[in-house]
Amino acid sequence: MQDALAVASWRGDVVTSGSEGTPDDGVHDPTSQHYQGTAIDLRYAARRFAQVADYRAAGYIVVPEKDHLHIQKYPRRI
């Protein structure tokens, strides 16, 4: 996730969640990639489409959510 954090720093994006917590804290789904250190959440930027494009260009999976942008390294397991 260092690359994603570097993109966030370069863009001036605000990271609202990283790998803090434990799978039983209720913040994220117990199988969330946050707990593995392979996902971060960001506040939406004013230019959302450019924000999404920058993270996708860096090789990340981008999941727009209701009030934030979820960035992860690997596809979700079903």
C-alpha positions in Angstrom: 0.0 0.0 0.0 3.0 2.3 0.0 2.3 3.2 -3.6 -1.3 4.1 -2.8 -0.1 6.2 0.1 2.4 7.9 -2.2 -0.4 8.6 -4.6 -2.5 10.0 -1.8 0.3 12.2 -0.6 1.0 13.5 -4.1 -2.7 14.2 -4.7 -3.3 15.7 -1.3 -6.0 13.1 -0.5 -7.1 12.5 3.1 -6.7 8.9 4.2 -9.5 8.1 6.7 -8.7 4.5 7.3 -5.8 2.1 7.0 -4.9 -1.1 8.7 -5.8 -0.1 12.2 -8.1 -2.1 14.4 -8.9 -5.8 14.6 -11.3 -8.0 12.6 -13.8 -7.9 15.5 -13.9 -4.1 16.0 -16.9 -3.6 13.8 -15.3 -0.9 11.7 -14.9 -3.1 8.6 -16.1 -6.5 7.6 -14.0 -9.2 9.5 -12.5 -10.4 6.1 -11.6 -6.8 5.1 -8.3 -6.2 3.4 -7.8 -3.3 5.8 -6.7 -5.8 8.5 -4.2 -7.3 6.1 -2.7 -3.9 5.3 -3.8 -4.1 1.7 -6.6 -1.5 1.7 -7.1 2.2 2.6 -10.1 4.5 2.6 -10.0 8.1 1.4 -12.3 11.1 1.4 -13.7 11.9 -2.0 -11.8 14.7 -3.8 -13.5 17.5 -5.6 -12.5 15.9 -8.9 -13.6 12.3 -8.2 -13.1 10.9 -11.7 -9.5 12.1 -11.7 -9.0 10.6 -8.3 -10.4 7.2 -9.3 -8.3 7.3 -12.5 -5.0 8.1 -10.6 -5.4 5.1 -8.3 -6.4 2.7 -11.1 -3.4 3.9 -13.1 -1.3 2.9 -10.1 -2.7 -0.6 -10.3 -5.3 -0.5 -7.5 -8.9 -1.7 -7.4 -11.1 1.3 -6.6 -14.5 0.9 -5.0 -16.6 4.0 -4.7 -18.7 3.8 -1.5 -21.4 6.1 -0.1 -19.2 8.5 1.7 -15.6 7.5 0.8 -13.4 5.8 -1.7 -12.1 2.4 -0.9 -8.7 1.4 -2.5 -7.5 -2.2 -2.3 -4.7 -4.2 -3.7 -6.4 -7.5 -4.5 -9.8 -8.6 -5.9 -12.4 -9.4 -3.3 -12.7 -13.1 -2.4 -16.2 -14.5 -2.8 
